[in-house]
Amino acid sequence: MASWKRICDNPVQDFIFKNEFADERQLVLQHKTLFDLPTKLIAEQIAGRRKAKKKLPLWYNTRGIVYPPTINLEQSSSHATALFKAALVKAETGQENLIDLTGGFGVDSFFFSKQFDSVTYVEPNAELLKLVQHNHAQLGARNIIHIEATAEEVVSQIKEATVFFIDPARRDTNAKKIFKLSDCTPDITQLQAQLLTLGEFVLLKASPLLDIQQGLRELPHTKTVIALSVENEMKELLFLVQRDFTGTPEITAIDLDSKGEIKSKFAFTQAQEATAQPVYSEPLHYLYEPGAAILKAGAFKLVGQHFSLHKLAPHTHLYTADVRLENFPGRAFRIEQLNPTEKQLKALLPESRAHVAERN
């Protein structure tokens, strides 16, 4: 993106902001260039800013931000999850400096810079690094050091650190999505020993598809696992690894709102889940479905026991109760009718419309 600096010119920025809802494909067809720049370049910025509206509102509202190729924007953390991670790592480690070994679009580095005295952003792509360095300046971040290198190169050169953050690329050379830790780049399973020699803490952001048990086997010093959702949509799986930790890892399911505030939190250990005894029942007055983070974390029996709910069946993660719980970490429905006849169904749905959910 050799012409990206020109994107920051005021007339170009005015055009990008005014044409937020324009069809960028039509722009490319209608104009070969705009403002002496390839129209495709401006169209990519319009599309990138539109994608950032909900995911990264601070970027969206800031003039002079330059957006990277789609893949970098797709894998970047959202405002909500990055804000949460920064506060989490600061609270858990109490350290002053952090190294982000997989800088990417720089969202996590930016939010880390609000919690730590100094943040080092590491990125091997020189063009992306320059773009992110510019964006960080536009956003007012002054305590981020930008280094053009791979994670492996930085780890081999430094003598000590305090906290590492790593978010490995989860696409292979054919752009196919991958999720196993050893398949991602960099490979945390190969780097972890060196990282924990240099620093005390490592926070890993893994694919939500990764099996937690597999992650714990490959990261034996994991202190905390967090299944993180935003508005009940599973977003990230986090492993906080601490040097020499050999205790029982805590598993926490957290659901955030769009601003990064915690809506619900449920913490447990695997031993607690294993010994939980569910109580079964026919459907009562209310139906409960645990949130996405609870299900990913694996609190299938314990959540019902904790909230005094009855499970509908051994292999169905649905629960029931006679009372409405306001603090349940998931969805709740009042049961109006069981096995309704066609006539009863029509009475319940006068407009003949309904959202249908099926489980098992």
C-alpha positions as a LaTeX table, in Angstrom:
\begin{tabular}{lrrr}
\hline
Residue & $x$ (\AA) & $y$ (\AA) & $z$ (\AA) \\
\hline
Met1 & 0.00 & 0.00 & 0.00 \\
Ala2 & 2.65 & 2.44 & $-1.17$ \\
Ser3 & 0.22 & 5.40 & $-1.47$ \\
Trp4 & $-1.35$ & 5.07 & 1.96 \\
Lys5 & 0.09 & 8.36 & 3.28 \\
Arg6 & $-1.91$ & 10.27 & 0.65 \\
Ile7 & $-5.08$ & 8.77 & 2.08 \\
Cys8 & $-4.66$ & 11.09 & 5.06 \\
Asp9 & $-5.01$ & 14.25 & 2.94 \\
Asn10 & $-8.05$ & 16.24 & 4.06 \\
Pro11 & $-9.97$ & 16.06 & 0.76 \\
Val12 & $-9.51$ & 12.27 & 0.64 \\
Gln13 & $-10.59$ & 11.90 & 4.26 \\
Asp14 & $-13.64$ & 14.07 & 3.61 \\
Phe15 & $-14.59$ & 11.83 & 0.70 \\
Ile16 & $-14.11$ & 8.63 & 2.72 \\
Phe17 & $-16.24$ & 9.92 & 5.60 \\
Lys18 & $-19.00$ & 11.26 & 3.33 \\
Asn19 & $-19.20$ & 8.07 & 1.28 \\
Glu20 & $-19.42$ & 5.59 & 4.14 \\
Phe21 & $-22.43$ & 3.86 & 2.60 \\
Ala22 & $-21.29$ & 4.03 & $-1.01$ \\
Asp23 & $-20.96$ & 0.87 & $-3.06$ \\
Glu24 & $-17.19$ & 0.69 & $-3.36$ \\
Arg25 & $-17.45$ & $-1.69$ & $-6.31$ \\
Gln26 & $-19.40$ & 0.90 & $-8.26$ \\
Leu27 & $-16.84$ & 3.56 & $-7.37$ \\
Val28 & $-14.09$ & 1.42 & $-8.87$ \\
Leu29 & $-16.14$ & 0.83 & $-12.02$ \\
Gln30 & $-17.01$ & 4.51 & $-12.43$ \\
His31 & $-13.62$ & 6.07 & $-11.64$ \\
Lys32 & $-10.13$ & 4.87 & $-12.46$ \\
Thr33 & $-8.63$ & 7.41 & $-10.06$ \\
Leu34 & $-9.85$ & 9.80 & $-7.38$ \\
Phe35 & $-7.67$ & 12.60 & $-6.02$ \\
Asp36 & $-4.84$ & 11.20 & $-8.20$ \\
Leu37 & $-5.03$ & 7.94 & $-6.28$ \\
Pro38 & $-6.21$ & 4.55 & $-7.53$ \\
Thr39 & $-9.93$ & 4.38 & $-6.77$ \\
Lys40 & $-9.45$ & 0.82 & $-5.56$ \\
Leu41 & $-7.29$ & 2.15 & $-2.72$ \\
Ile42 & $-9.94$ & 4.62 & $-1.59$ \\
Ala43 & $-12.67$ & 1.99 & $-1.97$ \\
Glu44 & $-10.70$ & $-0.33$ & 0.33 \\
Gln45 & $-10.55$ & 2.42 & 2.94 \\
Ile46 & $-14.30$ & 3.02 & 2.74 \\
Ala47 & $-14.93$ & $-0.70$ & 3.20 \\
Gly48 & $-12.40$ & $-0.95$ & 6.04 \\
Arg49 & $-13.88$ & 2.00 & 7.92 \\
Arg50 & $-17.39$ & 0.57 & 7.54 \\
Lys51 & $-16.21$ & $-2.75$ & 9.03 \\
Ala52 & $-14.63$ & $-0.86$ & 11.92 \\
Lys53 & $-17.84$ & 0.96 & 12.87 \\
Lys54 & $-18.98$ & $-1.59$ & 15.45 \\
Lys55 & $-15.75$ & $-3.48$ & 15.98 \\
Leu56 & $-13.43$ & $-0.50$ & 16.48 \\
Pro57 & $-15.47$ & 2.68 & 17.10 \\
Leu58 & $-12.43$ & 4.72 & 18.15 \\
Trp59 & $-10.71$ & 3.95 & 14.83 \\
Tyr60 & $-13.96$ & 4.58 & 12.94 \\
Asn61 & $-14.42$ & 8.02 & 14.50 \\
Thr62 & $-10.80$ & 9.17 & 14.11 \\
Arg63 & $-9.75$ & 11.02 & 10.98 \\
Gly64 & $-6.55$ & 9.94 & 9.30 \\
Ile65 & $-6.81$ & 6.26 & 10.21 \\
Val66 & $-5.57$ & 3.97 & 7.45 \\
Tyr67 & $-7.05$ & 0.49 & 7.18 \\
Pro68 & $-5.00$ & $-2.58$ & 6.24 \\
Pro69 & $-5.95$ & $-5.51$ & 3.99 \\
Thr70 & $-9.11$ & $-7.32$ & 5.06 \\
Ile71 & $-7.32$ & $-10.28$ & 6.63 \\
Asn72 & $-5.51$ & $-8.06$ & 9.16 \\
Leu73 & $-8.76$ & $-6.37$ & 10.12 \\
Glu74 & $-10.61$ & $-9.68$ & 10.42 \\
Gln75 & $-8.19$ & $-11.22$ & 12.91 \\
Ser76 & $-7.73$ & $-8.06$ & 14.97 \\
Ser77 & $-9.37$ & $-7.87$ & 18.36 \\
Ser78 & $-12.46$ & $-5.75$ & 18.80 \\
His79 & $-12.59$ & $-2.67$ & 21.03 \\
Ala80 & $-14.47$ & $-4.69$ & 23.67 \\
Thr81 & $-12.14$ & $-7.69$ & 23.80 \\
Ala82 & $-8.93$ & $-5.64$ & 23.57 \\
Leu83 & $-10.07$ & $-3.36$ & 26.40 \\
Phe84 & $-10.84$ & $-6.42$ & 28.53 \\
Lys85 & $-7.51$ & $-8.14$ & 27.81 \\
Ala86 & $-5.50$ & $-5.05$ & 28.69 \\
Ala87 & $-7.21$ & $-4.67$ & 32.07 \\
Leu88 & $-6.94$ & $-8.42$ & 32.72 \\
Val89 & $-3.20$ & $-8.65$ & 32.06 \\
Lys90 & $-2.43$ & $-5.58$ & 34.13 \\
Ala91 & $-4.48$ & $-6.88$ & 37.07 \\
Glu92 & $-3.06$ & $-10.41$ & 36.88 \\
Thr93 & 0.59 & $-9.48$ & 36.40 \\
Gly94 & 1.08 & $-6.07$ & 37.99 \\
Gln95 & 3.92 & $-5.45$ & 35.54 \\
Glu96 & 4.89 & $-2.22$ & 33.76 \\
Asn97 & 6.10 & $-3.42$ & 30.35 \\
Leu98 & 4.59 & $-5.74$ & 27.74 \\
Ile99 & 5.75 & $-7.15$ & 24.41 \\
Asp100 & 3.10 & $-7.84$ & 21.76 \\
Leu101 & 4.82 & $-10.47$ & 19.61 \\
Thr102 & 2.13 & $-10.53$ & 16.90 \\
Gly103 & 1.32 & $-6.86$ & 16.37 \\
Gly104 & $-0.94$ & $-7.06$ & 13.31 \\
Phe105 & $-3.32$ & $-4.10$ & 13.05 \\
Gly106 & $-2.14$ & $-2.88$ & 16.45 \\
Val107 & $-5.47$ & $-2.88$ & 18.29 \\
Asp108 & $-4.27$ & $-4.91$ & 21.26 \\
Ser109 & $-1.01$ & $-2.95$ & 21.46 \\
Phe110 & $-2.98$ & 0.30 & 21.62 \\
Phe111 & $-5.16$ & $-0.84$ & 24.52 \\
Phe112 & $-2.18$ & $-2.39$ & 26.31 \\
Ser113 & $-0.50$ & 1.02 & 26.07 \\
Lys114 & $-3.30$ & 2.46 & 28.23 \\
Gln115 & $-2.46$ & 0.04 & 31.04 \\
Phe116 & 1.32 & $-0.40$ & 30.76 \\
Asp117 & 4.14 & 2.15 & 30.92 \\
Ser118 & 5.74 & 0.74 & 27.78 \\
Val119 & 4.51 & $-1.58$ & 25.03 \\
Thr120 & 6.63 & $-3.13$ & 22.29 \\
Tyr121 & 4.78 & $-3.90$ & 19.05 \\
Val122 & 6.42 & $-6.59$ & 16.89 \\
Glu123 & 5.46 & $-7.07$ & 13.23 \\
Pro124 & 7.52 & $-8.53$ & 10.33 \\
Asn125 & 5.47 & $-6.83$ & 7.60 \\
Ala126 & 7.24 & $-3.49$ & 7.08 \\
Glu127 & 4.36 & $-1.78$ & 5.28 \\
Leu128 & 1.81 & $-2.85$ & 7.89 \\
Leu129 & 4.13 & $-1.72$ & 10.67 \\
Lys130 & 4.45 & 1.78 & 9.17 \\
Leu131 & 0.69 & 1.98 & 8.76 \\
Val132 & 0.07 & 0.93 & 12.38 \\
Gln133 & 2.75 & 3.30 & 13.65 \\
His134 & 0.91 & 6.11 & 11.88 \\
Asn135 & $-2.46$ & 5.01 & 13.30 \\
His136 & $-1.11$ & 4.80 & 16.84 \\
Ala137 & 0.11 & 8.38 & 16.49 \\
Gln138 & $-3.30$ & 9.47 & 15.19 \\
Leu139 & $-4.88$ & 7.82 & 18.24 \\
Gly140 & $-2.49$ & 9.57 & 20.63 \\
Ala141 & $-0.48$ & 6.55 & 21.77 \\
Arg142 & 3.03 & 7.74 & 22.63 \\
Asn143 & 4.45 & 4.82 & 24.63 \\
Ile144 & 4.55 & 2.11 & 21.94 \\
Ile145 & 7.85 & 0.97 & 20.43 \\
His146 & 7.47 & $-0.51$ & 16.94 \\
Ile147 & 9.91 & $-3.23$ & 15.85 \\
Glu148 & 10.07 & $-4.80$ & 12.39 \\
Ala149 & 10.84 & $-8.45$ & 13.10 \\
Thr150 & 9.27 & $-11.84$ & 13.60 \\
Ala151 & 8.34 & $-13.06$ & 17.06 \\
Glu152 & 11.09 & $-15.66$ & 16.88 \\
Glu153 & 13.71 & $-13.04$ & 16.01 \\
Val154 & 12.75 & $-10.80$ & 18.92 \\
Val155 & 12.67 & $-13.69$ & 21.39 \\
Ser156 & 16.14 & $-14.82$ & 20.28 \\
Gln157 & 17.60 & $-11.32$ & 20.74 \\
Ile158 & 16.21 & $-10.03$ & 24.04 \\
Lys159 & 17.66 & $-10.99$ & 27.42 \\
Glu160 & 14.60 & $-10.59$ & 29.61 \\
Ala161 & 11.02 & $-9.35$ & 29.60 \\
Thr162 & 8.02 & $-9.32$ & 31.92 \\
Val163 & 4.84 & $-10.04$ & 29.96 \\
Phe164 & 4.32 & $-11.39$ & 26.44 \\
Phe165 & 1.12 & $-11.28$ & 24.41 \\
Ile166 & 0.82 & $-13.58$ & 21.41 \\
Asp167 & $-2.02$ & $-13.93$ & 18.90 \\
Pro168 & $-0.77$ & $-16.43$ & 16.29 \\
Ala169 & $-1.97$ & $-16.19$ & 12.69 \\
Arg170 & $-4.77$ & $-18.70$ & 12.22 \\
Arg171 & $-4.67$ & $-19.15$ & 8.45 \\
Asp172 & $-2.35$ & $-21.42$ & 6.49 \\
Thr173 & $-0.52$ & $-20.60$ & 3.25 \\
Asn174 & $-3.74$ & $-21.28$ & 1.33 \\
Ala175 & $-5.69$ & $-18.82$ & 3.51 \\
Lys176 & $-7.58$ & $-21.72$ & 5.08 \\
Lys177 & $-8.60$ & $-21.23$ & 8.72 \\
Ile178 & $-6.68$ & $-23.33$ & 11.25 \\
Phe179 & $-6.96$ & $-23.56$ & 15.02 \\
Lys180 & $-4.47$ & $-26.09$ & 16.43 \\
Leu181 & $-1.72$ & $-24.28$ & 18.34 \\
Ser182 & 1.08 & $-26.16$ & 16.56 \\
Asp183 & $-0.37$ & $-25.24$ & 13.15 \\
Cys184 & $-0.47$ & $-21.49$ & 13.86 \\
Thr185 & 2.33 & $-18.98$ & 13.27 \\
Pro186 & 4.24 & $-18.47$ & 15.49 \\
Asp187 & 3.98 & $-21.87$ & 17.15 \\
Ile188 & 3.47 & $-21.16$ & 20.84 \\
Thr189 & 4.11 & $-24.82$ & 21.72 \\
Gln190 & 7.69 & $-24.39$ & 20.48 \\
Leu191 & 8.20 & $-20.89$ & 21.88 \\
Gln192 & 6.67 & $-21.22$ & 25.34 \\
Ala193 & 9.76 & $-22.57$ & 27.14 \\
Gln194 & 11.87 & $-19.69$ & 25.86 \\
Leu195 & 9.16 & $-17.12$ & 26.61 \\
Leu196 & 8.79 & $-18.32$ & 30.20 \\
Thr197 & 12.55 & $-18.20$ & 30.66 \\
Leu198 & 12.61 & $-14.56$ & 29.56 \\
Gly199 & 9.41 & $-13.41$ & 31.23 \\
Glu200 & 6.99 & $-14.53$ & 33.92 \\
Phe201 & 3.70 & $-14.28$ & 32.03 \\
Val202 & 2.37 & $-15.10$ & 28.57 \\
Leu203 & $-1.16$ & $-14.30$ & 27.43 \\
Leu204 & $-2.19$ & $-16.35$ & 24.40 \\
Lys205 & $-5.20$ & $-15.52$ & 22.26 \\
Ala206 & $-6.31$ & $-18.75$ & 20.60 \\
Ser207 & $-9.06$ & $-19.67$ & 18.18 \\
Pro208 & $-12.49$ & $-20.15$ & 19.78 \\
Leu209 & $-12.51$ & $-23.51$ & 17.99 \\
Leu210 & $-9.54$ & $-24.82$ & 19.97 \\
Asp211 & $-10.38$ & $-27.61$ & 22.41 \\
Ile212 & $-9.64$ & $-26.34$ & 25.92 \\
Gln213 & $-8.33$ & $-29.72$ & 27.08 \\
Gln214 & $-5.90$ & $-29.84$ & 24.17 \\
Gly215 & $-4.75$ & $-26.32$ & 24.97 \\
Leu216 & $-4.12$ & $-27.23$ & 28.61 \\
Arg217 & $-2.12$ & $-30.28$ & 27.58 \\
Glu218 & 0.09 & $-28.19$ & 25.31 \\
Leu219 & 0.40 & $-25.28$ & 27.76 \\
Pro220 & 1.06 & $-27.06$ & 31.09 \\
His221 & 1.74 & $-23.87$ & 33.08 \\
Thr222 & $-1.66$ & $-22.33$ & 32.32 \\
Lys223 & $-3.04$ & $-20.45$ & 35.32 \\
Thr224 & $-6.32$ & $-19.24$ & 33.82 \\
Val225 & $-8.41$ & $-20.05$ & 30.76 \\
Ile226 & $-11.01$ & $-17.51$ & 29.69 \\
Ala227 & $-13.81$ & $-18.19$ & 27.23 \\
Leu228 & $-14.71$ & $-14.68$ & 26.09 \\
Ser229 & $-17.92$ & $-13.74$ & 24.32 \\
Val230 & $-19.40$ & $-10.38$ & 23.33 \\
Glu231 & $-23.18$ & $-10.06$ & 23.50 \\
Asn232 & $-23.34$ & $-13.87$ & 23.71 \\
Glu233 & $-21.22$ & $-14.44$ & 20.59 \\
Met234 & $-18.06$ & $-16.43$ & 21.27 \\
Lys235 & $-15.02$ & $-14.35$ & 20.27 \\
Glu236 & $-11.78$ & $-15.42$ & 21.94 \\
Leu237 & $-10.20$ & $-18.18$ & 23.97 \\
Leu238 & $-7.46$ & $-16.87$ & 26.25 \\
Phe239 & $-4.74$ & $-18.77$ & 28.11 \\
Leu240 & $-2.81$ & $-16.92$ & 30.81 \\
Val241 & 0.41 & $-18.87$ & 31.34 \\
Gln242 & 2.71 & $-18.22$ & 34.30 \\
Arg243 & 6.25 & $-19.45$ & 34.78 \\
Asp244 & 6.48 & $-22.41$ & 37.19 \\
Phe245 & 2.71 & $-22.50$ & 37.80 \\
Thr246 & 1.68 & $-26.09$ & 38.54 \\
Gly247 & $-1.64$ & $-25.58$ & 40.31 \\
Thr248 & $-5.17$ & $-26.18$ & 39.09 \\
Pro249 & $-6.13$ & $-23.79$ & 36.29 \\
Glu250 & $-9.29$ & $-21.78$ & 36.73 \\
Ile251 & $-11.68$ & $-21.72$ & 33.79 \\
Thr252 & $-13.78$ & $-18.59$ & 33.46 \\
Ala253 & $-16.65$ & $-17.84$ & 31.11 \\
Ile254 & $-17.12$ & $-14.12$ & 30.53 \\
Asp255 & $-19.68$ & $-12.29$ & 28.42 \\
Leu256 & $-19.03$ & $-8.64$ & 27.59 \\
Asp257 & $-21.28$ & $-5.94$ & 26.25 \\
Ser258 & $-20.24$ & $-4.06$ & 23.12 \\
Lys259 & $-18.33$ & $-1.50$ & 25.19 \\
Gly260 & $-16.22$ & $-4.10$ & 26.97 \\
Glu261 & $-18.09$ & $-4.11$ & 30.28 \\
Ile262 & $-18.60$ & $-7.50$ & 31.94 \\
Lys263 & $-22.22$ & $-8.67$ & 31.73 \\
Ser264 & $-21.68$ & $-12.08$ & 33.31 \\
Lys265 & $-18.83$ & $-14.10$ & 34.78 \\
Phe266 & $-18.73$ & $-17.74$ & 35.84 \\
Ala267 & $-15.52$ & $-19.31$ & 37.18 \\
Phe268 & $-14.86$ & $-22.94$ & 38.05 \\
Thr269 & $-12.35$ & $-25.78$ & 37.87 \\
Gln270 & $-12.54$ & $-28.98$ & 35.89 \\
Ala271 & $-12.77$ & $-30.96$ & 39.14 \\
Gln272 & $-15.85$ & $-28.99$ & 40.18 \\
Glu273 & $-17.53$ & $-29.70$ & 36.85 \\
Ala274 & $-16.62$ & $-33.38$ & 37.02 \\
Thr275 & $-18.22$ & $-33.84$ & 40.45 \\
Ala276 & $-21.34$ & $-31.74$ & 39.82 \\
Gln277 & $-24.56$ & $-33.75$ & 40.05 \\
Pro278 & $-27.34$ & $-32.59$ & 37.72 \\
Val279 & $-30.99$ & $-32.91$ & 38.66 \\
Tyr280 & $-33.33$ & $-33.83$ & 35.81 \\
Ser281 & $-36.87$ & $-32.66$ & 35.26 \\
Glu282 & $-39.62$ & $-32.26$ & 32.71 \\
Pro283 & $-39.99$ & $-28.66$ & 31.46 \\
Leu284 & $-41.26$ & $-26.29$ & 34.17 \\
His285 & $-42.27$ & $-22.63$ & 33.79 \\
Tyr286 & $-38.97$ & $-21.31$ & 32.39 \\
Leu287 & $-36.39$ & $-22.64$ & 29.95 \\
Tyr288 & $-32.71$ & $-21.65$ & 30.28 \\
Glu289 & $-29.97$ & $-21.85$ & 27.68 \\
Pro290 & $-26.41$ & $-21.14$ & 28.89 \\
Gly291 & $-24.48$ & $-18.46$ & 27.04 \\
Ala292 & $-21.86$ & $-19.16$ & 24.38 \\
Ala293 & $-18.95$ & $-18.61$ & 26.78 \\
Ile294 & $-20.41$ & $-21.01$ & 29.37 \\
Leu295 & $-20.82$ & $-23.72$ & 26.74 \\
Lys296 & $-17.31$ & $-23.19$ & 25.38 \\
Ala297 & $-15.85$ & $-23.27$ & 28.88 \\
Gly298 & $-17.57$ & $-26.61$ & 29.49 \\
Ala299 & $-19.63$ & $-25.80$ & 32.60 \\
Phe300 & $-22.41$ & $-28.09$ & 31.40 \\
Lys301 & $-23.47$ & $-29.53$ & 34.78 \\
Leu302 & $-22.08$ & $-26.99$ & 37.21 \\
Val303 & $-24.01$ & $-24.02$ & 35.86 \\
Gly304 & $-27.28$ & $-25.85$ & 36.50 \\
Gln305 & $-26.20$ & $-26.85$ & 40.00 \\
His306 & $-25.02$ & $-23.32$ & 40.82 \\
Phe307 & $-28.33$ & $-21.74$ & 39.83 \\
Ser308 & $-30.51$ & $-24.59$ & 41.17 \\
Leu309 & $-31.80$ & $-25.49$ & 37.73 \\
His310 & $-33.02$ & $-28.84$ & 36.47 \\
Lys311 & $-31.48$ & $-30.36$ & 33.36 \\
Leu312 & $-33.86$ & $-31.57$ & 30.67 \\
Ala313 & $-31.73$ & $-34.54$ & 29.59 \\
Pro314 & $-28.16$ & $-35.86$ & 30.04 \\
His315 & $-26.93$ & $-34.74$ & 26.62 \\
Thr316 & $-29.01$ & $-31.59$ & 26.22 \\
His317 & $-27.54$ & $-28.41$ & 27.66 \\
Leu318 & $-30.93$ & $-26.89$ & 28.40 \\
Tyr319 & $-32.28$ & $-26.27$ & 31.87 \\
Thr320 & $-35.62$ & $-25.50$ & 33.45 \\
Ala321 & $-37.02$ & $-23.93$ & 36.63 \\
Asp322 & $-40.22$ & $-22.53$ & 38.10 \\
Val323 & $-38.66$ & $-19.11$ & 38.68 \\
Arg324 & $-37.18$ & $-16.38$ & 36.49 \\
Leu325 & $-33.50$ & $-15.76$ & 37.26 \\
Glu326 & $-32.29$ & $-12.27$ & 36.39 \\
Asn327 & $-28.58$ & $-13.06$ & 36.75 \\
Phe328 & $-28.40$ & $-16.26$ & 34.70 \\
Pro329 & $-25.46$ & $-16.15$ & 32.23 \\
Gly330 & $-27.46$ & $-16.95$ & 29.12 \\
Arg331 & $-30.96$ & $-16.76$ & 27.70 \\
Ala332 & $-34.24$ & $-17.42$ & 29.49 \\
Phe333 & $-37.67$ & $-18.13$ & 28.01 \\
Arg334 & $-41.09$ & $-18.42$ & 29.61 \\
Ile335 & $-42.73$ & $-21.67$ & 28.51 \\
Glu336 & $-46.19$ & $-20.91$ & 27.13 \\
Gln337 & $-47.11$ & $-24.29$ & 25.73 \\
Leu338 & $-45.69$ & $-27.80$ & 25.39 \\
Asn339 & $-46.38$ & $-29.88$ & 22.28 \\
Pro340 & $-49.13$ & $-27.55$ & 21.06 \\
Thr341 & $-51.67$ & $-28.73$ & 18.55 \\
Glu342 & $-51.86$ & $-26.98$ & 15.20 \\
Lys343 & $-54.86$ & $-24.99$ & 16.42 \\
Gln344 & $-53.06$ & $-23.92$ & 19.61 \\
Leu345 & $-49.97$ & $-23.00$ & 17.61 \\
Lys346 & $-52.00$ & $-20.72$ & 15.36 \\
Ala347 & $-53.47$ & $-19.01$ & 18.41 \\
Leu348 & $-49.99$ & $-18.47$ & 19.83 \\
Leu349 & $-48.70$ & $-17.17$ & 16.48 \\
Pro350 & $-51.44$ & $-15.00$ & 14.97 \\
Glu351 & $-49.04$ & $-13.72$ & 12.29 \\
Ser352 & $-47.81$ & $-17.26$ & 11.56 \\
Arg353 & $-44.23$ & $-16.20$ & 12.21 \\
Ala354 & $-41.75$ & $-17.48$ & 14.76 \\
His355 & $-38.05$ & $-17.91$ & 15.43 \\
Val356 & $-37.35$ & $-21.62$ & 15.57 \\
Ala357 & $-34.46$ & $-22.96$ & 17.66 \\
Glu358 & $-33.49$ & $-26.63$ & 17.60 \\
Arg359 & $-31.08$ & $-28.44$ & 19.92 \\
Asn360 & $-29.73$ & $-32.01$ & 19.61 \\
\hline
\end{tabular}
